[in-house]
Amino acid sequence: MVLFMVLLIFATLFGNLVTLAVVVGTKHFHTSQGYLKASLAVADLAVGIFVVPLSVYAEVYLMVAESAPEWTSYNSQSCSIIGPIFAGCTFVSITTIFLLTIERSIAVLRPLHKDSFITHKRTTILIFLSWVGSFLLAVSPMVFSSEIALEYNSCSRMCNYALGTIGEFPSQAWNILLLFPAFDFTLLGGTVVINIISLSSIRQHSKHRKTLAETEIQTTSNPTFSDIKAAKTIGTLTVAFTASFTPIAVFVVGNVLGNEWCNFSFFAFWILATNSCWNVIIYRIVHPCASSEFTVTFSKMFCIPVLSVQLIHSS
């Protein structure tokens, strides 16, 4: 289990650091889509830096120490920080995927108006609002209810929100805990609907593309090949995130109803955690054109300077 967590840390850090290095260091990716990808990478990177290492430390500490009386105080202090970080980054990921879907749908459905609707300033403002709103939502359970606390759960191996009163489930705590899956599935549902509309438009465009090529009709009202591929990639990201978040929603509802589901909680939370490194993999497989650009740019940024230093040193 600890080996799995450590491998997840390295996979998350490597994939998202490469994404950030390429987006920040290459002018070609200084676009609205590039900014949103960077925001998604930062959220995933935070999970690999803060959330998973705490679980590794907890598992190793509890294995080595026969008795851990001081673990309870450390547990409450660390989880009060790590818990909102994990929840906030999860909400940021969902919100960013929703914004990416809107950005790609405009590029597919209204290609002529893309540059006027999608600007760097608007994208930056939306990214800022998504981070602020996500973390406000993450800390809302402790703000609005004194019966909800954050603690390290021995089943899920993560810091989870828990009801302080055992055996009783106040209505206020119910509503606050169920707010998380309601918010997530509302955004994911809207994302799925927008993706269906975009993919339907792409299908119609594909049918007419051959006809337009044969008649040599030049038009600028159709989306570019890159926009189409990016829209399909966002659709795949939406499906992957929906699949990874659904077990968490089921667990939260079951937990509120009084079911513990210890083994299921571990798989549910860590399936969601692994989503932090799946985004890069999905871009690599589904969008090979973008991934090849990332590979070439990464090679120019890191490999060529090293080779230059080696050649100078040999000469």
Phi and psi restraints in degrees (value plus and minus 20) as a CYANA .aco file:
   2 VAL   PHI     -85.5   -45.5
   2 VAL   PSI     -58.9   -18.9
   3 LEU   PHI     -81.4   -41.4
   3 LEU   PSI     -61.7   -21.7
   4 PHE   PHI     -80.4   -40.4
   4 PHE   PSI     -63.2   -23.2
   5 MET   PHI     -84.7   -44.7
   5 MET   PSI     -62.3   -22.3
   6 VAL   PHI     -84.7   -44.7
   6 VAL   PSI     -64.0   -24.0
   7 LEU   PHI     -81.9   -41.9
   7 LEU   PSI     -57.3   -17.3
   8 LEU   PHI     -84.6   -44.6
   8 LEU   PSI     -58.1   -18.1
   9 ILE   PHI     -81.1   -41.1
   9 ILE   PSI     -69.7   -29.7
  10 PHE   PHI     -84.8   -44.8
  10 PHE   PSI     -60.8   -20.8
  11 ALA   PHI     -83.9   -43.9
  11 ALA   PSI     -63.0   -23.0
  12 THR   PHI     -86.5   -46.5
  12 THR   PSI     -64.8   -24.8
  13 LEU   PHI     -85.1   -45.1
  13 LEU   PSI     -67.3   -27.3
  14 PHE   PHI     -84.0   -44.0
  14 PHE   PSI     -71.3   -31.3
  15 GLY   PHI     -81.8   -41.8
  15 GLY   PSI     -65.3   -25.3
  16 ASN   PHI     -98.6   -58.6
  16 ASN   PSI     -49.1    -9.1
  17 LEU   PHI     -86.9   -46.9
  17 LEU   PSI     -58.4   -18.4
  18 VAL   PHI     -81.9   -41.9
  18 VAL   PSI     -64.5   -24.5
  19 THR   PHI     -80.0   -40.0
  19 THR   PSI     -67.0   -27.0
  20 LEU   PHI     -84.3   -44.3
  20 LEU   PSI     -61.0   -21.0
  21 ALA   PHI     -81.9   -41.9
  21 ALA   PSI     -61.0   -21.0
  22 VAL   PHI     -92.4   -52.4
  22 VAL   PSI     -63.9   -23.9
  23 VAL   PHI     -85.2   -45.2
  23 VAL   PSI     -63.5   -23.5
  24 VAL   PHI     -93.9   -53.9
  24 VAL   PSI     -57.2   -17.2
  25 GLY   PHI    -110.5   -70.5
  25 GLY   PSI     -19.5    20.5
  26 THR   PHI    -146.6  -106.6
  26 THR   PSI     103.3   143.3
  27 LYS   PHI     -84.5   -44.5
  27 LYS   PSI     -47.7    -7.7
  28 HIS   PHI     -80.3   -40.3
  28 HIS   PSI     -47.6    -7.6
  29 PHE   PHI    -121.0   -81.0
  29 PHE   PSI     -10.1    29.9
  30 HIS   PHI    -103.2   -63.2
  30 HIS   PSI      44.0    84.0
  31 THR   PHI    -143.4  -103.4
  31 THR   PSI     153.5   193.5
  32 SER   PHI     -80.9   -40.9
  32 SER   PSI     -61.7   -21.7
  33 GLN   PHI     -84.8   -44.8
  33 GLN   PSI     -58.4   -18.4
  34 GLY   PHI     -84.9   -44.9
  34 GLY   PSI     -59.7   -19.7
  35 TYR   PHI     -83.6   -43.6
  35 TYR   PSI     -61.4   -21.4
  36 LEU   PHI     -86.7   -46.7
  36 LEU   PSI     -58.5   -18.5
  37 LYS   PHI     -84.2   -44.2
  37 LYS   PSI     -58.4   -18.4
  38 ALA   PHI     -85.4   -45.4
  38 ALA   PSI     -59.8   -19.8
  39 SER   PHI     -82.4   -42.4
  39 SER   PSI     -62.1   -22.1
  40 LEU   PHI     -84.2   -44.2
  40 LEU   PSI     -59.2   -19.2
  41 ALA   PHI     -86.8   -46.8
  41 ALA   PSI     -57.9   -17.9
  42 VAL   PHI     -84.6   -44.6
  42 VAL   PSI     -61.9   -21.9
  43 ALA   PHI     -82.7   -42.7
  43 ALA   PSI     -63.9   -23.9
  44 ASP   PHI     -86.7   -46.7
  44 ASP   PSI     -56.5   -16.5
  45 LEU   PHI     -85.7   -45.7
  45 LEU   PSI     -56.9   -16.9
  46 ALA   PHI     -82.9   -42.9
  46 ALA   PSI     -54.9   -14.9
  47 VAL   PHI     -84.4   -44.4
  47 VAL   PSI     -61.5   -21.5
  48 GLY   PHI     -91.7   -51.7
  48 GLY   PSI     -45.1    -5.1
  49 ILE   PHI    -109.1   -69.1
  49 ILE   PSI     -60.9   -20.9
  50 PHE   PHI    -125.9   -85.9
  50 PHE   PSI     -65.4   -25.4
  51 VAL   PHI     -97.4   -57.4
  51 VAL   PSI     -76.8   -36.8
  52 VAL   PHI     -86.3   -46.3
  52 VAL   PSI     -61.1   -21.1
  53 PRO   PHI     -78.0   -38.0
  53 PRO   PSI     -54.2   -14.2
  54 LEU   PHI     -83.4   -43.4
  54 LEU   PSI     -59.3   -19.3
  55 SER   PHI     -85.6   -45.6
  55 SER   PSI     -58.4   -18.4
  56 VAL   PHI     -83.3   -43.3
  56 VAL   PSI     -66.3   -26.3
  57 TYR   PHI     -81.0   -41.0
  57 TYR   PSI     -63.2   -23.2
  58 ALA   PHI     -83.9   -43.9
  58 ALA   PSI     -63.5   -23.5
  59 GLU   PHI     -86.3   -46.3
  59 GLU   PSI     -63.8   -23.8
  60 VAL   PHI     -86.2   -46.2
  60 VAL   PSI     -61.9   -21.9
  61 TYR   PHI     -84.1   -44.1
  61 TYR   PSI     -65.9   -25.9
  62 LEU   PHI     -91.0   -51.0
  62 LEU   PSI     -43.4    -3.4
  63 MET   PHI     -95.6   -55.6
  63 MET   PSI     -60.0   -20.0
  64 VAL   PHI     -98.6   -58.6
  64 VAL   PSI     -65.6   -25.6
  65 ALA   PHI     -98.8   -58.8
  65 ALA   PSI     109.0   149.0
  66 GLU   PHI     -93.3   -53.3
  66 GLU   PSI     -58.5   -18.5
  67 SER   PHI    -154.2  -114.2
  67 SER   PSI     119.8   159.8
  68 ALA   PHI    -150.8  -110.8
  68 ALA   PSI      52.1    92.1
  69 PRO   PHI     -87.9   -47.9
  69 PRO   PSI     -50.1   -10.1
  70 GLU   PHI    -102.4   -62.4
  70 GLU   PSI     -25.0    15.0
  71 TRP   PHI     -87.9   -47.9
  71 TRP   PSI     -50.6   -10.6
  72 THR   PHI     -84.2   -44.2
  72 THR   PSI     -65.2   -25.2
  73 SER   PHI     -87.4   -47.4
  73 SER   PSI     -62.0   -22.0
  74 TYR   PHI     -84.7   -44.7
  74 TYR   PSI     -57.2   -17.2
  75 ASN   PHI     -78.7   -38.7
  75 ASN   PSI     -70.3   -30.3
  76 SER   PHI     -86.7   -46.7
  76 SER   PSI     -57.3   -17.3
  77 GLN   PHI     -89.4   -49.4
  77 GLN   PSI     -65.8   -25.8
  78 SER   PHI     -90.9   -50.9
  78 SER   PSI     -60.1   -20.1
  79 CYS   PHI     -89.1   -49.1
  79 CYS   PSI     -46.8    -6.8
  80 SER   PHI     -85.6   -45.6
  80 SER   PSI     -38.5     1.5
  81 ILE   PHI    -122.5   -82.5
  81 ILE   PSI     -67.8   -27.8
  82 ILE   PHI     -89.5   -49.5
  82 ILE   PSI     -57.8   -17.8
  83 GLY   PHI     -78.0   -38.0
  83 GLY   PSI     -73.6   -33.6
  84 PRO   PHI     -82.9   -42.9
  84 PRO   PSI     -50.3   -10.3
  85 ILE   PHI     -83.8   -43.8
  85 ILE   PSI     -65.9   -25.9
  86 PHE   PHI     -84.4   -44.4
  86 PHE   PSI     -65.7   -25.7
  87 ALA   PHI     -85.2   -45.2
  87 ALA   PSI     -64.2   -24.2
  88 GLY   PHI     -83.5   -43.5
  88 GLY   PSI     -62.8   -22.8
  89 CYS   PHI     -86.5   -46.5
  89 CYS   PSI     -53.6   -13.6
  90 THR   PHI     -83.4   -43.4
  90 THR   PSI     -64.4   -24.4
  91 PHE   PHI     -85.7   -45.7
  91 PHE   PSI     -57.3   -17.3
  92 VAL   PHI     -82.6   -42.6
  92 VAL   PSI     -61.9   -21.9
  93 SER   PHI     -81.5   -41.5
  93 SER   PSI     -65.7   -25.7
  94 ILE   PHI     -83.8   -43.8
  94 ILE   PSI     -64.6   -24.6
  95 THR   PHI     -84.6   -44.6
  95 THR   PSI     -59.6   -19.6
  96 THR   PHI     -87.2   -47.2
  96 THR   PSI     -60.0   -20.0
  97 ILE   PHI     -82.7   -42.7
  97 ILE   PSI     -58.1   -18.1
  98 PHE   PHI     -83.2   -43.2
  98 PHE   PSI     -63.8   -23.8
  99 LEU   PHI     -86.7   -46.7
  99 LEU   PSI     -58.8   -18.8
 100 LEU   PHI     -82.4   -42.4
 100 LEU   PSI     -57.9   -17.9
 101 THR   PHI     -84.9   -44.9
 101 THR   PSI     -63.3   -23.3
 102 ILE   PHI     -83.5   -43.5
 102 ILE   PSI     -63.4   -23.4
 103 GLU   PHI     -81.5   -41.5
 103 GLU   PSI     -63.0   -23.0
 104 ARG   PHI     -91.9   -51.9
 104 ARG   PSI     -55.2   -15.2
 105 SER   PHI     -85.9   -45.9
 105 SER   PSI     -57.1   -17.1
 106 ILE   PHI     -86.1   -46.1
 106 ILE   PSI     -60.7   -20.7
 107 ALA   PHI     -84.6   -44.6
 107 ALA   PSI     -51.3   -11.3
 108 VAL   PHI    -105.4   -65.4
 108 VAL   PSI     -64.7   -24.7
 109 LEU   PHI    -104.5   -64.5
 109 LEU   PSI     -53.5   -13.5
 110 ARG   PHI    -151.1  -111.1
 110 ARG   PSI      47.0    87.0
 111 PRO   PHI     -83.2   -43.2
 111 PRO   PSI     -51.1   -11.1
 112 LEU   PHI     -90.8   -50.8
 112 LEU   PSI     -46.5    -6.5
 113 HIS   PHI    -121.2   -81.2
 113 HIS   PSI     -12.0    28.0
 114 LYS   PHI     -80.9   -40.9
 114 LYS   PSI     -67.4   -27.4
 115 ASP   PHI     -88.4   -48.4
 115 ASP   PSI     -48.9    -8.9
 116 SER   PHI    -100.9   -60.9
 116 SER   PSI     -53.0   -13.0
 117 PHE   PHI    -101.5   -61.5
 117 PHE   PSI     -62.6   -22.6
 118 ILE   PHI    -121.9   -81.9
 118 ILE   PSI      84.7   124.7
 119 THR   PHI    -139.7   -99.7
 119 THR   PSI     141.0   181.0
 120 HIS   PHI     -83.4   -43.4
 120 HIS   PSI     -58.6   -18.6
 121 LYS   PHI     -85.5   -45.5
 121 LYS   PSI     -66.6   -26.6
 122 ARG   PHI     -83.8   -43.8
 122 ARG   PSI     -60.2   -20.2
 123 THR   PHI     -84.0   -44.0
 123 THR   PSI     -63.1   -23.1
 124 THR   PHI     -82.2   -42.2
 124 THR   PSI     -61.8   -21.8
 125 ILE   PHI     -84.1   -44.1
 125 ILE   PSI     -62.7   -22.7
 126 LEU   PHI     -85.6   -45.6
 126 LEU   PSI     -58.7   -18.7
 127 ILE   PHI     -83.8   -43.8
 127 ILE   PSI     -63.9   -23.9
 128 PHE   PHI     -81.6   -41.6
 128 PHE   PSI     -65.7   -25.7
 129 LEU   PHI     -84.6   -44.6
 129 LEU   PSI     -55.8   -15.8
 130 SER   PHI     -85.6   -45.6
 130 SER   PSI     -59.4   -19.4
 131 TRP   PHI     -88.7   -48.7
 131 TRP   PSI     -65.4   -25.4
 132 VAL   PHI     -84.4   -44.4
 132 VAL   PSI     -68.2   -28.2
 133 GLY   PHI     -83.9   -43.9
 133 GLY   PSI     -57.8   -17.8
 134 SER   PHI     -85.8   -45.8
 134 SER   PSI     -62.9   -22.9
 135 PHE   PHI     -97.1   -57.1
 135 PHE   PSI     -48.1    -8.1
 136 LEU   PHI     -84.3   -44.3
 136 LEU   PSI     -60.4   -20.4
 137 LEU   PHI     -87.1   -47.1
 137 LEU   PSI     -54.4   -14.4
 138 ALA   PHI     -87.3   -47.3
 138 ALA   PSI     -55.5   -15.5
 139 VAL   PHI    -112.1   -72.1
 139 VAL   PSI     -23.3    16.7
 140 SER   PHI     -80.5   -40.5
 140 SER   PSI     -55.4   -15.4
 141 PRO   PHI     -79.2   -39.2
 141 PRO   PSI     -62.7   -22.7
 142 MET   PHI     -93.4   -53.4
 142 MET   PSI     -45.1    -5.1
 143 VAL   PHI     -98.1   -58.1
 143 VAL   PSI     -61.2   -21.2
 144 PHE   PHI    -117.7   -77.7
 144 PHE   PSI     -26.1    13.9
 145 SER   PHI    -167.7  -127.7
 145 SER   PSI     105.9   145.9
 146 SER   PHI    -100.7   -60.7
 146 SER   PSI     -28.5    11.5
 147 GLU   PHI    -111.1   -71.1
 147 GLU   PSI     -21.7    18.3
 148 ILE   PHI    -128.9   -88.9
 148 ILE   PSI     109.2   149.2
 149 ALA   PHI    -152.9  -112.9
 149 ALA   PSI     143.4   183.4
 150 LEU   PHI    -124.4   -84.4
 150 LEU   PSI     110.3   150.3
 151 GLU   PHI    -167.9  -127.9
 151 GLU   PSI     134.9   174.9
 152 TYR   PHI     -96.9   -56.9
 152 TYR   PSI     100.7   140.7
 153 ASN   PHI    -114.0   -74.0
 153 ASN   PSI     107.0   147.0
 154 SER   PHI     -91.8   -51.8
 154 SER   PSI     -36.8     3.2
 155 CYS   PHI    -103.4   -63.4
 155 CYS   PSI     -72.8   -32.8
 156 SER   PHI    -103.1   -63.1
 156 SER   PSI     -35.5     4.5
 157 ARG   PHI      40.9    80.9
 157 ARG   PSI      15.9    55.9
 158 MET   PHI    -167.2  -127.2
 158 MET   PSI     147.1   187.1
 159 CYS   PHI    -100.7   -60.7
 159 CYS   PSI      98.6   138.6
 160 ASN   PHI    -141.5  -101.5
 160 ASN   PSI     135.7   175.7
 161 TYR   PHI     -94.6   -54.6
 161 TYR   PSI     114.7   154.7
 162 ALA   PHI    -157.9  -117.9
 162 ALA   PSI     127.9   167.9
 163 LEU   PHI    -100.8   -60.8
 163 LEU   PSI     108.1   148.1
 164 GLY   PHI     -90.1   -50.1
 164 GLY   PSI     -50.0   -10.0
 165 THR   PHI    -109.8   -69.8
 165 THR   PSI      95.9   135.9
 166 ILE   PHI    -101.0   -61.0
 166 ILE   PSI     110.2   150.2
 167 GLY   PHI      66.8   106.8
 167 GLY   PSI     -31.5     8.5
 168 GLU   PHI    -143.5  -103.5
 168 GLU   PSI     120.8   160.8
 169 PHE   PHI    -148.1  -108.1
 169 PHE   PSI      68.9   108.9
 170 PRO   PHI     -79.8   -39.8
 170 PRO   PSI     128.7   168.7
 171 SER   PHI     -83.6   -43.6
 171 SER   PSI     -55.9   -15.9
 172 GLN   PHI     -83.9   -43.9
 172 GLN   PSI     -64.0   -24.0
 173 ALA   PHI     -85.7   -45.7
 173 ALA   PSI     -57.3   -17.3
 174 TRP   PHI     -75.2   -35.2
 174 TRP   PSI     -73.3   -33.3
 175 ASN   PHI     -82.3   -42.3
 175 ASN   PSI     -58.4   -18.4
 176 ILE   PHI     -89.6   -49.6
 176 ILE   PSI     -64.0   -24.0
 177 LEU   PHI     -86.9   -46.9
 177 LEU   PSI     -57.1   -17.1
 178 LEU   PHI     -97.4   -57.4
 178 LEU   PSI     -29.1    10.9
 179 LEU   PHI     -85.8   -45.8
 179 LEU   PSI     -53.6   -13.6
 180 PHE   PHI     -81.3   -41.3
 180 PHE   PSI     -78.3   -38.3
 181 PRO   PHI     -84.3   -44.3
 181 PRO   PSI     -50.5   -10.5
 182 ALA   PHI     -85.0   -45.0
 182 ALA   PSI     -64.5   -24.5
 183 PHE   PHI     -83.7   -43.7
 183 PHE   PSI     -65.7   -25.7
 184 ASP   PHI     -84.3   -44.3
 184 ASP   PSI     -66.1   -26.1
 185 PHE   PHI     -93.1   -53.1
 185 PHE   PSI     -44.8    -4.8
 186 THR   PHI     -85.0   -45.0
 186 THR   PSI     -67.1   -27.1
 187 LEU   PHI     -86.4   -46.4
 187 LEU   PSI     -63.5   -23.5
 188 LEU   PHI     -85.3   -45.3
 188 LEU   PSI     -57.5   -17.5
 189 GLY   PHI     -83.4   -43.4
 189 GLY   PSI     -64.0   -24.0
 190 GLY   PHI     -82.9   -42.9
 190 GLY   PSI     -57.4   -17.4
 191 THR   PHI     -84.4   -44.4
 191 THR   PSI     -62.0   -22.0
 192 VAL   PHI     -83.3   -43.3
 192 VAL   PSI     -62.6   -22.6
 193 VAL   PHI     -83.0   -43.0
 193 VAL   PSI     -65.5   -25.5
 194 ILE   PHI     -83.6   -43.6
 194 ILE   PSI     -59.3   -19.3
 195 ASN   PHI     -84.2   -44.2
 195 ASN   PSI     -59.2   -19.2
 196 ILE   PHI     -82.4   -42.4
 196 ILE   PSI     -62.6   -22.6
 197 ILE   PHI     -83.7   -43.7
 197 ILE   PSI     -63.9   -23.9
 198 SER   PHI     -85.2   -45.2
 198 SER   PSI     -64.4   -24.4
 199 LEU   PHI     -87.8   -47.8
 199 LEU   PSI     -51.9   -11.9
 200 SER   PHI     -85.1   -45.1
 200 SER   PSI     -60.7   -20.7
 201 SER   PHI     -85.8   -45.8
 201 SER   PSI     -58.8   -18.8
 202 ILE   PHI     -83.5   -43.5
 202 ILE   PSI     -58.4   -18.4
 203 ARG   PHI     -84.0   -44.0
 203 ARG   PSI     -63.0   -23.0
 204 GLN   PHI     -85.3   -45.3
 204 GLN   PSI     -57.7   -17.7
 205 HIS   PHI     -84.7   -44.7
 205 HIS   PSI     -58.9   -18.9
 206 SER   PHI     -84.7   -44.7
 206 SER   PSI     -55.1   -15.1
 207 LYS   PHI     -85.8   -45.8
 207 LYS   PSI     -57.0   -17.0
 208 HIS   PHI    -111.5   -71.5
 208 HIS   PSI     -28.4    11.6
 209 ARG   PHI     -84.6   -44.6
 209 ARG   PSI     -62.9   -22.9
 210 LYS   PHI     -85.0   -45.0
 210 LYS   PSI     -59.5   -19.5
 211 THR   PHI     -84.0   -44.0
 211 THR   PSI     -62.5   -22.5
 212 LEU   PHI     -85.1   -45.1
 212 LEU   PSI     -55.4   -15.4
 213 ALA   PHI     -90.0   -50.0
 213 ALA   PSI     -58.9   -18.9
 214 GLU   PHI     -88.7   -48.7
 214 GLU   PSI     -58.8   -18.8
 215 THR   PHI    -105.9   -65.9
 215 THR   PSI     -22.7    17.3
 216 GLU   PHI      36.9    76.9
 216 GLU   PSI      18.3    58.3
 217 ILE   PHI    -104.4   -64.4
 217 ILE   PSI     102.4   142.4
 218 GLN   PHI    -113.5   -73.5
 218 GLN   PSI     106.2   146.2
 219 THR   PHI    -163.8  -123.8
 219 THR   PSI     127.1   167.1
 220 THR   PHI    -130.4   -90.4
 220 THR   PSI     -11.6    28.4
 221 SER   PHI    -108.6   -68.6
 221 SER   PSI     -20.5    19.5
 222 ASN   PHI    -119.6   -79.6
 222 ASN   PSI     127.4   167.4
 223 PRO   PHI     -87.1   -47.1
 223 PRO   PSI     132.5   172.5
 224 THR   PHI     -97.1   -57.1
 224 THR   PSI     146.5   186.5
 225 PHE   PHI     -82.6   -42.6
 225 PHE   PSI     -57.9   -17.9
 226 SER   PHI     -84.5   -44.5
 226 SER   PSI     -60.3   -20.3
 227 ASP   PHI     -83.2   -43.2
 227 ASP   PSI     -59.7   -19.7
 228 ILE   PHI     -85.4   -45.4
 228 ILE   PSI     -66.0   -26.0
 229 LYS   PHI     -83.4   -43.4
 229 LYS   PSI     -59.7   -19.7
 230 ALA   PHI     -85.6   -45.6
 230 ALA   PSI     -58.4   -18.4
 231 ALA   PHI     -84.3   -44.3
 231 ALA   PSI     -60.2   -20.2
 232 LYS   PHI     -85.4   -45.4
 232 LYS   PSI     -56.8   -16.8
 233 THR   PHI     -85.3   -45.3
 233 THR   PSI     -63.2   -23.2
 234 ILE   PHI     -83.4   -43.4
 234 ILE   PSI     -56.7   -16.7
 235 GLY   PHI     -81.8   -41.8
 235 GLY   PSI     -61.0   -21.0
 236 THR   PHI     -86.1   -46.1
 236 THR   PSI     -60.4   -20.4
 237 LEU   PHI     -80.1   -40.1
 237 LEU   PSI     -60.2   -20.2
 238 THR   PHI     -83.4   -43.4
 238 THR   PSI     -64.4   -24.4
 239 VAL   PHI     -82.9   -42.9
 239 VAL   PSI     -63.2   -23.2
 240 ALA   PHI     -84.3   -44.3
 240 ALA   PSI     -63.2   -23.2
 241 PHE   PHI     -90.5   -50.5
 241 PHE   PSI     -56.8   -16.8
 242 THR   PHI     -82.7   -42.7
 242 THR   PSI     -62.3   -22.3
 243 ALA   PHI     -85.7   -45.7
 243 ALA   PSI     -55.9   -15.9
 244 SER   PHI     -98.4   -58.4
 244 SER   PSI     -46.1    -6.1
 245 PHE   PHI    -110.4   -70.4
 245 PHE   PSI     -44.0    -4.0
 246 THR   PHI     -76.6   -36.6
 246 THR   PSI     -64.5   -24.5
 247 PRO   PHI     -79.6   -39.6
 247 PRO   PSI     -54.9   -14.9
 248 ILE   PHI     -84.5   -44.5
 248 ILE   PSI     -63.7   -23.7
 249 ALA   PHI     -81.9   -41.9
 249 ALA   PSI     -62.1   -22.1
 250 VAL   PHI     -83.0   -43.0
 250 VAL   PSI     -61.8   -21.8
 251 PHE   PHI     -85.2   -45.2
 251 PHE   PSI     -63.2   -23.2
 252 VAL   PHI     -81.7   -41.7
 252 VAL   PSI     -65.8   -25.8
 253 VAL   PHI     -82.1   -42.1
 253 VAL   PSI     -64.8   -24.8
 254 GLY   PHI     -85.2   -45.2
 254 GLY   PSI     -55.9   -15.9
 255 ASN   PHI     -87.5   -47.5
 255 ASN   PSI     -59.5   -19.5
 256 VAL   PHI     -84.3   -44.3
 256 VAL   PSI     -54.3   -14.3
 257 LEU   PHI     -99.1   -59.1
 257 LEU   PSI     -24.9    15.1
 258 GLY   PHI      87.8   127.8
 258 GLY   PSI     -15.3    24.7
 259 ASN   PHI    -110.6   -70.6
 259 ASN   PSI     115.7   155.7
 260 GLU   PHI    -104.5   -64.5
 260 GLU   PSI     -67.8   -27.8
 261 TRP   PHI      30.1    70.1
 261 TRP   PSI      41.5    81.5
 262 CYS   PHI     -82.7   -42.7
 262 CYS   PSI     -75.2   -35.2
 263 ASN   PHI     -83.2   -43.2
 263 ASN   PSI     -60.2   -20.2
 264 PHE   PHI     -85.5   -45.5
 264 PHE   PSI     -54.4   -14.4
 265 SER   PHI     -84.9   -44.9
 265 SER   PSI     -56.4   -16.4
 266 PHE   PHI     -82.1   -42.1
 266 PHE   PSI     -69.8   -29.8
 267 PHE   PHI     -85.5   -45.5
 267 PHE   PSI     -57.5   -17.5
 268 ALA   PHI     -84.1   -44.1
 268 ALA   PSI     -68.0   -28.0
 269 PHE   PHI     -91.4   -51.4
 269 PHE   PSI     -56.0   -16.0
 270 TRP   PHI    -102.8   -62.8
 270 TRP   PSI     -42.2    -2.2
 271 ILE   PHI     -84.1   -44.1
 271 ILE   PSI     -61.0   -21.0
 272 LEU   PHI     -86.6   -46.6
 272 LEU   PSI     -58.6   -18.6
 273 ALA   PHI     -85.9   -45.9
 273 ALA   PSI     -57.3   -17.3
 274 THR   PHI     -87.4   -47.4
 274 THR   PSI     -36.8     3.2
 275 ASN   PHI     -83.1   -43.1
 275 ASN   PSI     -38.3     1.7
 276 SER   PHI     -86.1   -46.1
 276 SER   PSI     -45.1    -5.1
 277 CYS   PHI    -128.2   -88.2
 277 CYS   PSI     -25.1    14.9
 278 TRP   PHI     -95.7   -55.7
 278 TRP   PSI     -46.8    -6.8
 279 ASN   PHI     -79.9   -39.9
 279 ASN   PSI     -63.6   -23.6
 280 VAL   PHI     -86.0   -46.0
 280 VAL   PSI     -60.0   -20.0
 281 ILE   PHI     -84.1   -44.1
 281 ILE   PSI     -60.9   -20.9
 282 ILE   PHI     -83.9   -43.9
 282 ILE   PSI     -61.9   -21.9
 283 TYR   PHI     -82.9   -42.9
 283 TYR   PSI     -55.1   -15.1
 284 ARG   PHI     -87.8   -47.8
 284 ARG   PSI     -59.6   -19.6
 285 ILE   PHI    -106.0   -66.0
 285 ILE   PSI     -68.4   -28.4
 286 VAL   PHI    -100.4   -60.4
 286 VAL   PSI     -54.4   -14.4
 287 HIS   PHI    -137.3   -97.3
 287 HIS   PSI      52.3    92.3
 288 PRO   PHI     -83.1   -43.1
 288 PRO   PSI     -49.6    -9.6
 289 CYS   PHI     -84.0   -44.0
 289 CYS   PSI     -66.8   -26.8
 290 ALA   PHI     -86.7   -46.7
 290 ALA   PSI     -58.6   -18.6
 291 SER   PHI     -87.6   -47.6
 291 SER   PSI     -54.6   -14.6
 292 SER   PHI     -87.8   -47.8
 292 SER   PSI     -57.4   -17.4
 293 GLU   PHI     -83.3   -43.3
 293 GLU   PSI     -60.6   -20.6
 294 PHE   PHI     -82.7   -42.7
 294 PHE   PSI     -60.9   -20.9
 295 THR   PHI     -86.3   -46.3
 295 THR   PSI     -64.6   -24.6
 296 VAL   PHI     -83.6   -43.6
 296 VAL   PSI     -65.5   -25.5
 297 THR   PHI     -85.1   -45.1
 297 THR   PSI     -61.2   -21.2
 298 PHE   PHI     -82.5   -42.5
 298 PHE   PSI     -57.9   -17.9
 299 SER   PHI     -85.9   -45.9
 299 SER   PSI     -60.3   -20.3
 300 LYS   PHI     -85.6   -45.6
 300 LYS   PSI     -56.4   -16.4
 301 MET   PHI     -95.1   -55.1
 301 MET   PSI     -56.4   -16.4
 302 PHE   PHI    -135.2   -95.2
 302 PHE   PSI     -55.4   -15.4
 303 CYS   PHI    -102.9   -62.9
 303 CYS   PSI     -65.5   -25.5
 304 ILE   PHI     -81.8   -41.8
 304 ILE   PSI     -64.6   -24.6
 305 PRO   PHI     -79.7   -39.7
 305 PRO   PSI     -57.8   -17.8
 306 VAL   PHI     -85.5   -45.5
 306 VAL   PSI     -62.8   -22.8
 307 LEU   PHI     -84.6   -44.6
 307 LEU   PSI     -57.5   -17.5
 308 SER   PHI     -83.0   -43.0
 308 SER   PSI     -63.2   -23.2
 309 VAL   PHI     -84.0   -44.0
 309 VAL   PSI     -59.9   -19.9
 310 GLN   PHI     -84.3   -44.3
 310 GLN   PSI     -60.8   -20.8
 311 LEU   PHI     -86.8   -46.8
 311 LEU   PSI     -61.3   -21.3
 312 ILE   PHI     -83.1   -43.1
 312 ILE   PSI     -62.0   -22.0
 313 HIS   PHI     -84.5   -44.5
 313 HIS   PSI     -61.0   -21.0
 314 SER   PHI     -87.8   -47.8
 314 SER   PSI     -57.8   -17.8
